[in-house]
Amino acid sequence: MRTPRPLLAAAAAVAAATALTLSGCAGAPAPSHDQIVQGGTIVYAHQQEPACVFGGWIEQAYLSYQVLDNLTSLTADHKVVPWLATSWGTSADGLTWTFTLKRGVRFTDGTPLTADAVAYNFDYWLKGGNSTAAVWLAGYYRSAKALDASTVRITLAKPYPNLAENLSQAYFGIQSQHALQTRTQAQNCAAPIGSGAFLVKKWNRGQDIVLVRNPHYTSPPANALHKGIAHVAEVDWRFVADPTTRVAALQSGQSNAIYDVPAVQWKALGAQGYQLEKYVTAGRPQQISFNTQVGPFTDQRVRQAFAYSLNRKQIVDTIGRGVIPYEGNGGVSRTTPGYSKRAADEYGYDPARANQLLDAAGWTGRNADGTRTKGGKALTVTLPYGAGSIINADGASILQGVKEEAAKVGFAVDLIPVPQSGLFSGAYSAPNTHDLSVGYWTAVTAGILYINWRPSTKADPNYSNSAFYNDPALESSILAGNSAADPAQQAADYGKAQQYIADHALSIGVYDRLSTLAVSPKLKDVWQEHAQGGPTFYDAYFVR
């Protein structure tokens, strides 16, 4: 989850080891040339509107992917392939990366893509231009320097073998240096200048963003389905918060594609002939973390009791109708390289064990509502959640199921729906504001563990550590995984960290965060990019 709020200094966002595609256009037979309609406007209904096109939140990444190109791209099997960079390599000690850039690429303001521009972008991210890009590179990045017009050298403080994978996330989209230096922050927020397949034509706040085709586009990623400019002339990216309204717009022909398909509508839309795409984002799943600094969850037994009290799989399977996958791992999702099934299976449904643990922790009384008490205080715990932003309608129903299950052993869970404005302002980010925290972070590697679990100190606060838990032993395992060159060793180190999180009941998984699409049969070759699952419209075209 990337939430661009002052008190939450980074995240989210992002990414994918594997795409789970239920029906894909890439493998379908290509239509004859006379069936392809050149031009036209894709009307796409998305569920929420970000503050800027470029930034550190996944919703911004989906948009900026259309207008900015990255150095690298990811395939469905997690292979890193060229985009703006044609090749790259590392030094023997892993501290120097060299990227060779594609020649002849120009930004949409007419300035050329150069090594200087790329180096400037790296420094821009680290100096506050994108807090999510910054937290991925913080502690590793030292400098970027142009060796010549098309070669850039990145110097690191310590080895970071997954740098090329991480640079495929849209948080690392390359912008025009000239635009960043001469335009206002507001201008670059609303219409960043990249070298992408589209550029921002107009933003009607609260309604839509109109993207227009870049007529000079020359730099698609190696895994694109065609070369040259985009087939369609425009993309009308509309903001439609209500899921029922999005589905109705698709069925009526008012939209050609929609995002975040409700689980209850999934099978029906497939039966009606709509192309369905489902991508399980890698990184941190939708999980519940415990406040280990203040309140009842400072006691590990109470944390474990809460975990055992929930039949999480049944809740998710009931609400998710086979579309939303249950996820038990509180550290990373199943599509993340280095995923630990053992950690995911740590806490099964065991209400008897939950009751024993609560008794042992001293919560032996009961009030008239059945809520456990200790010393006259009720076991009431607060769980704020980003309603309609971080948590969609299906997710809110799942949290209601969590509340009802926990009540059976004596927890009174106070669910607090928080609007986007309150969530992003940091209203519930401090330890004294909540007992439980729910959310996700998209990523392409298990390195997301460092962002979520790096110790938070006064000198170096980590607002993404939602459990407020600090332990150098946990940090050490994650750091070892981040710098391990051997994938097997990476998996072992990251697995150790996930098991630590499970053993200490710091966080429990609930369900995997999804990116879903439903697309009209008249619109072809819409696919989900493989770093974060966002829709890709560069290859899309209409058929007669």
LOTOR-649785 format. One record per residue (C-alpha): residue number from 1; chain; x, y, z. Coordinates in steps of 0.2 Angstrom, whole numbers. Example, Ala and Ser with C-alpha at 12.3 -4.5 7.8 and 13.67 -1.06 7.14 Angstrom:
2
n / chain / east / north / up
1 / A / 62 / -22 / 39
2 / A / 68 / -5 / 36
//
This chain:
544
n / chain / east / north / up
1 / A / 0 / 0 / 0
2 / A / 7 / 17 / -5
3 / A / -2 / 31 / 5
4 / A / 6 / 48 / 1
5 / A / 3 / 55 / 18
6 / A / 14 / 66 / 28
7 / A / 15 / 53 / 43
8 / A / 17 / 38 / 32
9 / A / 34 / 40 / 23
10 / A / 33 / 27 / 9
11 / A / 26 / 13 / 2
12 / A / 16 / 5 / -10
13 / A / 17 / 0 / -18
14 / A / 19 / -14 / -28
15 / A / 21 / -28 / -40
16 / A / 22 / -45 / -45
17 / A / 31 / -61 / -46
18 / A / 17 / -69 / -56
19 / A / 1 / -64 / -65
20 / A / -14 / -75 / -63
21 / A / -23 / -72 / -79
22 / A / -40 / -80 / -82
23 / A / -42 / -75 / -99
24 / A / -29 / -66 / -109
25 / A / -28 / -57 / -125
26 / A / -9 / -59 / -128
27 / A / -11 / -78 / -133
28 / A / -27 / -76 / -144
29 / A / -27 / -77 / -163
30 / A / -23 / -60 / -170
31 / A / -38 / -52 / -180
32 / A / -35 / -49 / -199
33 / A / -29 / -31 / -203
34 / A / -46 / -25 / -209
35 / A / -54 / -30 / -192
36 / A / -43 / -18 / -182
37 / A / -50 / 0 / -180
38 / A / -36 / 12 / -179
39 / A / -40 / 26 / -167
40 / A / -55 / 28 / -156
41 / A / -57 / 32 / -137
42 / A / -56 / 19 / -124
43 / A / -68 / 23 / -110
44 / A / -61 / 16 / -94
45 / A / -69 / 16 / -77
46 / A / -57 / 16 / -62
47 / A / -63 / 16 / -44
48 / A / -53 / 31 / -36
49 / A / -44 / 47 / -40
50 / A / -26 / 51 / -34
51 / A / -20 / 68 / -30
52 / A / -7 / 67 / -44
53 / A / -3 / 57 / -59
54 / A / 14 / 53 / -54
55 / A / 18 / 48 / -36
56 / A / 21 / 34 / -23
57 / A / 3 / 27 / -22
58 / A / -2 / 12 / -33
59 / A / -17 / 22 / -40
60 / A / -4 / 34 / -47
61 / A / 7 / 21 / -53
62 / A / -7 / 14 / -64
63 / A / -9 / 31 / -72
64 / A / 9 / 36 / -74
65 / A / 13 / 19 / -82
66 / A / 3 / 25 / -97
67 / A / 13 / 41 / -99
68 / A / 31 / 37 / -92
69 / A / 43 / 24 / -98
70 / A / 54 / 14 / -86
71 / A / 71 / 8 / -88
72 / A / 65 / -10 / -86
73 / A / 50 / -21 / -88
74 / A / 44 / -37 / -81
75 / A / 37 / -52 / -90
76 / A / 24 / -64 / -83
77 / A / 37 / -76 / -77
78 / A / 46 / -62 / -68
79 / A / 60 / -60 / -81
80 / A / 67 / -43 / -82
81 / A / 67 / -36 / -100
82 / A / 73 / -20 / -108
83 / A / 63 / -4 / -109
84 / A / 72 / 12 / -110
85 / A / 87 / 3 / -105
86 / A / 93 / -9 / -118
87 / A / 106 / -18 / -107
88 / A / 113 / -17 / -89
89 / A / 126 / -26 / -79
90 / A / 134 / -25 / -61
91 / A / 152 / -25 / -55
92 / A / 159 / -40 / -46
93 / A / 156 / -33 / -29
94 / A / 138 / -28 / -34
95 / A / 140 / -10 / -29
96 / A / 140 / -3 / -47
97 / A / 126 / -4 / -60
98 / A / 128 / 2 / -78
99 / A / 113 / 5 / -89
100 / A / 114 / 8 / -108
101 / A / 100 / 18 / -114
102 / A / 89 / 16 / -130
103 / A / 95 / 30 / -143
104 / A / 83 / 42 / -151
105 / A / 70 / 43 / -138
106 / A / 62 / 60 / -134
107 / A / 51 / 66 / -120
108 / A / 35 / 73 / -126
109 / A / 42 / 91 / -123
110 / A / 54 / 87 / -136
111 / A / 70 / 85 / -125
112 / A / 80 / 70 / -128
113 / A / 82 / 55 / -116
114 / A / 100 / 56 / -110
115 / A / 110 / 48 / -96
116 / A / 110 / 65 / -87
117 / A / 91 / 65 / -87
118 / A / 90 / 47 / -80
119 / A / 103 / 52 / -66
120 / A / 93 / 67 / -62
121 / A / 78 / 56 / -60
122 / A / 87 / 45 / -47
123 / A / 92 / 60 / -37
124 / A / 75 / 68 / -39
125 / A / 67 / 52 / -31
126 / A / 79 / 52 / -16
127 / A / 76 / 70 / -13
128 / A / 57 / 69 / -11
129 / A / 51 / 67 / -28
130 / A / 44 / 50 / -25
131 / A / 44 / 44 / -7
132 / A / 40 / 26 / -12
133 / A / 55 / 26 / -24
134 / A / 65 / 33 / -10
135 / A / 61 / 20 / 2
136 / A / 66 / 6 / -10
137 / A / 83 / 14 / -13
138 / A / 86 / 22 / 4
139 / A / 101 / 14 / 12
140 / A / 107 / 7 / -5
141 / A / 108 / 22 / -17
142 / A / 123 / 33 / -17
143 / A / 124 / 42 / -33
144 / A / 120 / 42 / -52
145 / A / 132 / 48 / -65
146 / A / 131 / 49 / -84
147 / A / 147 / 41 / -92
148 / A / 141 / 47 / -109
149 / A / 125 / 52 / -118
150 / A / 118 / 35 / -117
151 / A / 126 / 26 / -102
152 / A / 122 / 29 / -84
153 / A / 131 / 22 / -69
154 / A / 122 / 19 / -52
155 / A / 133 / 17 / -37
156 / A / 127 / 8 / -22
157 / A / 132 / 8 / -3
158 / A / 129 / -11 / -2
159 / A / 124 / -24 / -14
160 / A / 106 / -24 / -21
161 / A / 104 / -38 / -33
162 / A / 86 / -35 / -37
163 / A / 88 / -17 / -42
164 / A / 83 / -21 / -60
165 / A / 67 / -29 / -55
166 / A / 62 / -15 / -43
167 / A / 65 / -2 / -57
168 / A / 51 / -10 / -67
169 / A / 38 / -3 / -55
170 / A / 30 / 13 / -61
171 / A / 36 / 23 / -46
172 / A / 52 / 23 / -56
173 / A / 45 / 31 / -72
174 / A / 58 / 42 / -80
175 / A / 52 / 61 / -82
176 / A / 60 / 75 / -93
177 / A / 73 / 83 / -83
178 / A / 69 / 99 / -92
179 / A / 51 / 98 / -86
180 / A / 56 / 94 / -68
181 / A / 68 / 109 / -68
182 / A / 57 / 122 / -76
183 / A / 39 / 118 / -73
184 / A / 29 / 120 / -56
185 / A / 26 / 106 / -45
186 / A / 7 / 107 / -48
187 / A / 11 / 106 / -67
188 / A / 21 / 90 / -65
189 / A / 8 / 83 / -53
190 / A / -6 / 85 / -65
191 / A / 3 / 81 / -81
192 / A / 20 / 74 / -79
193 / A / 31 / 74 / -95
194 / A / 38 / 57 / -100
195 / A / 42 / 47 / -116
196 / A / 27 / 36 / -114
197 / A / 14 / 30 / -126
198 / A / 1 / 43 / -120
199 / A / 2 / 61 / -113
200 / A / -11 / 70 / -102
201 / A / -22 / 80 / -112
202 / A / -34 / 86 / -98
203 / A / -39 / 82 / -80
204 / A / -57 / 86 / -75
205 / A / -55 / 84 / -56
206 / A / -68 / 73 / -49
207 / A / -73 / 66 / -66
208 / A / -59 / 60 / -77
209 / A / -42 / 61 / -85
210 / A / -41 / 61 / -104
211 / A / -25 / 54 / -111
212 / A / -20 / 57 / -129
213 / A / -9 / 46 / -140
214 / A / 9 / 51 / -141
215 / A / 11 / 53 / -160
216 / A / 30 / 51 / -159
217 / A / 31 / 36 / -148
218 / A / 47 / 25 / -151
219 / A / 51 / 16 / -135
220 / A / 39 / 2 / -130
221 / A / 45 / -12 / -118
222 / A / 52 / -28 / -125
223 / A / 37 / -37 / -119
224 / A / 24 / -26 / -128
225 / A / 13 / -34 / -141
226 / A / 17 / -22 / -155
227 / A / 29 / -7 / -160
228 / A / 26 / 10 / -165
229 / A / 12 / 22 / -158
230 / A / -3 / 16 / -149
231 / A / -18 / 10 / -159
232 / A / -31 / 20 / -150
233 / A / -31 / 39 / -151
234 / A / -37 / 43 / -133
235 / A / -40 / 35 / -116
236 / A / -54 / 43 / -106
237 / A / -49 / 37 / -88
238 / A / -65 / 40 / -78
239 / A / -66 / 39 / -59
240 / A / -82 / 29 / -54
241 / A / -81 / 25 / -35
242 / A / -97 / 13 / -35
243 / A / -93 / -4 / -41
244 / A / -111 / -7 / -46
245 / A / -111 / 8 / -57
246 / A / -95 / 3 / -65
247 / A / -102 / -14 / -69
248 / A / -118 / -6 / -76
249 / A / -108 / 6 / -87
250 / A / -98 / -9 / -95
251 / A / -114 / -19 / -98
252 / A / -123 / -4 / -106
253 / A / -108 / 1 / -117
254 / A / -104 / 17 / -108
255 / A / -87 / 10 / -103
256 / A / -76 / -2 / -113
257 / A / -66 / -8 / -98
258 / A / -68 / -7 / -79
259 / A / -57 / -10 / -64
260 / A / -60 / -19 / -48
261 / A / -73 / -31 / -53
262 / A / -85 / -36 / -38
263 / A / -83 / -54 / -34
264 / A / -102 / -57 / -35
265 / A / -101 / -51 / -53
266 / A / -86 / -60 / -59
267 / A / -94 / -76 / -66
268 / A / -109 / -67 / -73
269 / A / -98 / -55 / -83
270 / A / -87 / -70 / -89
271 / A / -103 / -79 / -95
272 / A / -108 / -63 / -104
273 / A / -92 / -63 / -115
274 / A / -82 / -50 / -106
275 / A / -63 / -53 / -105
276 / A / -58 / -55 / -87
277 / A / -41 / -52 / -80
278 / A / -35 / -56 / -62
279 / A / -18 / -52 / -56
280 / A / -13 / -56 / -38
281 / A / -1 / -43 / -33
282 / A / 16 / -48 / -25
283 / A / 22 / -39 / -10
284 / A / 13 / -37 / 6
285 / A / -5 / -45 / 5
286 / A / -20 / -37 / 14
287 / A / -15 / -41 / 31
288 / A / -19 / -36 / 49
289 / A / -4 / -30 / 60
290 / A / -5 / -28 / 79
291 / A / 0 / -13 / 88
292 / A / 14 / -20 / 99
293 / A / 18 / -3 / 108
294 / A / 2 / 2 / 116
295 / A / -14 / -8 / 121
296 / A / -19 / -26 / 123
297 / A / -9 / -33 / 109
298 / A / 7 / -28 / 118
299 / A / 5 / -46 / 125
300 / A / 10 / -59 / 112
301 / A / -3 / -71 / 119
302 / A / -17 / -59 / 115
303 / A / -11 / -57 / 97
304 / A / -10 / -76 / 95
305 / A / -28 / -77 / 102
306 / A / -34 / -65 / 89
307 / A / -26 / -75 / 75
308 / A / -33 / -92 / 81
309 / A / -50 / -84 / 84
310 / A / -53 / -81 / 65
311 / A / -58 / -93 / 52
312 / A / -50 / -82 / 39
313 / A / -51 / -94 / 25
314 / A / -69 / -97 / 27
315 / A / -73 / -78 / 28
316 / A / -63 / -75 / 12
317 / A / -70 / -89 / 2
318 / A / -88 / -84 / 7
319 / A / -86 / -66 / 2
320 / A / -73 / -69 / -12
321 / A / -83 / -82 / -20
322 / A / -68 / -91 / -27
323 / A / -61 / -75 / -35
324 / A / -52 / -67 / -20
325 / A / -38 / -79 / -13
326 / A / -36 / -82 / 5
327 / A / -19 / -78 / 11
328 / A / -12 / -83 / 28
329 / A / 5 / -75 / 27
330 / A / 7 / -58 / 35
331 / A / 23 / -54 / 27
332 / A / 22 / -57 / 9
333 / A / 9 / -64 / -4
334 / A / 10 / -80 / -13
335 / A / 16 / -72 / -29
336 / A / 31 / -65 / -21
337 / A / 48 / -73 / -24
338 / A / 54 / -80 / -7
339 / A / 36 / -84 / -1
340 / A / 35 / -95 / 14
341 / A / 21 / -107 / 15
342 / A / 26 / -113 / 32
343 / A / 24 / -95 / 39
344 / A / 7 / -94 / 30
345 / A / 0 / -109 / 39
346 / A / 6 / -104 / 56
347 / A / -12 / -100 / 63
348 / A / -26 / -111 / 59
349 / A / -44 / -108 / 65
350 / A / -43 / -114 / 84
351 / A / -56 / -105 / 95
352 / A / -52 / -117 / 109
353 / A / -34 / -112 / 109
354 / A / -39 / -93 / 107
355 / A / -49 / -95 / 123
356 / A / -35 / -103 / 133
357 / A / -23 / -89 / 128
358 / A / -34 / -76 / 133
359 / A / -37 / -84 / 150
360 / A / -19 / -86 / 152
361 / A / -17 / -67 / 148
362 / A / -29 / -63 / 162
363 / A / -44 / -58 / 151
364 / A / -55 / -70 / 161
365 / A / -71 / -59 / 164
366 / A / -86 / -56 / 153
367 / A / -97 / -41 / 152
368 / A / -116 / -41 / 147
369 / A / -111 / -41 / 128
370 / A / -100 / -56 / 130
371 / A / -84 / -46 / 128
372 / A / -69 / -52 / 139
373 / A / -64 / -40 / 153
374 / A / -48 / -38 / 164
375 / A / -48 / -27 / 179
376 / A / -64 / -20 / 174
377 / A / -58 / -15 / 156
378 / A / -66 / -23 / 141
379 / A / -56 / -31 / 127
380 / A / -62 / -18 / 114
381 / A / -49 / -15 / 100
382 / A / -50 / -2 / 86
383 / A / -47 / -6 / 68
384 / A / -48 / 9 / 56
385 / A / -47 / 5 / 38
386 / A / -47 / 15 / 22
387 / A / -64 / 13 / 15
388 / A / -65 / 14 / -4
389 / A / -47 / 17 / -5
390 / A / -36 / 4 / 3
391 / A / -51 / -7 / 6
392 / A / -64 / -10 / -7
393 / A / -82 / -15 / -4
394 / A / -77 / -34 / -4
395 / A / -63 / -30 / 8
396 / A / -75 / -21 / 20
397 / A / -87 / -36 / 20
398 / A / -72 / -47 / 24
399 / A / -67 / -36 / 39
400 / A / -85 / -37 / 45
401 / A / -83 / -56 / 45
402 / A / -67 / -54 / 55
403 / A / -76 / -43 / 68
404 / A / -90 / -56 / 70
405 / A / -78 / -71 / 71
406 / A / -67 / -62 / 84
407 / A / -82 / -58 / 95
408 / A / -85 / -76 / 98
409 / A / -70 / -78 / 109
410 / A / -73 / -61 / 117
411 / A / -65 / -47 / 106
412 / A / -75 / -32 / 103
413 / A / -68 / -25 / 86
414 / A / -73 / -7 / 83
415 / A / -72 / -5 / 64
416 / A / -68 / 13 / 59
417 / A / -71 / 17 / 40
418 / A / -59 / 31 / 36
419 / A / -61 / 42 / 21
420 / A / -46 / 45 / 9
421 / A / -43 / 62 / 16
422 / A / -42 / 56 / 34
423 / A / -31 / 41 / 30
424 / A / -19 / 50 / 19
425 / A / -17 / 64 / 32
426 / A / -10 / 51 / 44
427 / A / -25 / 53 / 56
428 / A / -23 / 35 / 62
429 / A / -5 / 32 / 60
430 / A / 2 / 35 / 77
431 / A / 3 / 21 / 90
432 / A / -11 / 29 / 101
433 / A / -24 / 30 / 88
434 / A / -27 / 11 / 84
435 / A / -25 / -7 / 90
436 / A / -25 / -15 / 73
437 / A / -20 / -9 / 56
438 / A / -25 / -17 / 39
439 / A / -17 / -14 / 22
440 / A / -6 / -20 / 8
441 / A / 10 / -15 / -1
442 / A / 13 / -20 / -19
443 / A / 31 / -25 / -23
444 / A / 40 / -36 / -35
445 / A / 52 / -44 / -22
446 / A / 51 / -49 / -4
447 / A / 62 / -34 / -1
448 / A / 45 / -26 / 4
449 / A / 49 / -34 / 21
450 / A / 62 / -21 / 24
451 / A / 50 / -6 / 21
452 / A / 37 / -14 / 32
453 / A / 48 / -20 / 46
454 / A / 64 / -9 / 47
455 / A / 65 / -3 / 65
456 / A / 58 / 14 / 68
457 / A / 69 / 26 / 79
458 / A / 68 / 44 / 83
459 / A / 83 / 48 / 72
460 / A / 76 / 37 / 58
461 / A / 57 / 34 / 59
462 / A / 49 / 21 / 49
463 / A / 30 / 26 / 48
464 / A / 27 / 10 / 37
465 / A / 31 / -1 / 52
466 / A / 12 / -2 / 57
467 / A / 16 / -14 / 71
468 / A / 28 / -2 / 79
469 / A / 39 / -17 / 82
470 / A / 58 / -15 / 82
471 / A / 70 / -30 / 83
472 / A / 88 / -30 / 75
473 / A / 86 / -49 / 73
474 / A / 72 / -47 / 61
475 / A / 80 / -33 / 52
476 / A / 96 / -43 / 50
477 / A / 87 / -57 / 41
478 / A / 79 / -45 / 29
479 / A / 95 / -36 / 25
480 / A / 104 / -52 / 22
481 / A / 90 / -57 / 9
482 / A / 91 / -40 / 1
483 / A / 110 / -42 / -3
484 / A / 111 / -60 / -6
485 / A / 116 / -64 / -24
486 / A / 109 / -82 / -25
487 / A / 90 / -83 / -26
488 / A / 90 / -98 / -15
489 / A / 99 / -89 / -1
490 / A / 87 / -74 / -4
491 / A / 73 / -85 / -1
492 / A / 80 / -93 / 14
493 / A / 84 / -76 / 22
494 / A / 67 / -69 / 18
495 / A / 58 / -85 / 24
496 / A / 67 / -83 / 40
497 / A / 60 / -66 / 42
498 / A / 42 / -72 / 38
499 / A / 43 / -85 / 51
500 / A / 49 / -73 / 64
501 / A / 34 / -62 / 60
502 / A / 23 / -77 / 62
503 / A / 31 / -84 / 77
504 / A / 29 / -67 / 86
505 / A / 11 / -65 / 79
506 / A / 16 / -47 / 73
507 / A / 5 / -48 / 57
508 / A / -8 / -61 / 50
509 / A / -13 / -62 / 32
510 / A / -31 / -61 / 27
511 / A / -32 / -61 / 8
512 / A / -21 / -57 / -7
513 / A / -23 / -40 / -15
514 / A / -30 / -41 / -32
515 / A / -30 / -30 / -48
516 / A / -45 / -36 / -59
517 / A / -52 / -30 / -75
518 / A / -67 / -33 / -86
519 / A / -65 / -28 / -104
520 / A / -78 / -27 / -118
521 / A / -77 / -40 / -132
522 / A / -75 / -26 / -145
523 / A / -58 / -20 / -136
524 / A / -43 / -32 / -138
525 / A / -26 / -33 / -131
526 / A / -29 / -25 / -115
527 / A / -17 / -33 / -103
528 / A / -10 / -31 / -85
529 / A / 8 / -26 / -84
530 / A / 18 / -38 / -73
531 / A / 26 / -27 / -60
532 / A / 10 / -20 / -52
533 / A / -5 / -27 / -62
534 / A / -10 / -10 / -69
535 / A / -20 / -10 / -86
536 / A / -10 / -8 / -101
537 / A / -18 / 2 / -115
538 / A / -3 / 4 / -127
539 / A / -7 / -12 / -136
540 / A / -26 / -11 / -136
541 / A / -37 / -8 / -151
542 / A / -55 / -10 / -156
543 / A / -62 / -22 / -168
544 / A / -76 / -20 / -180
//
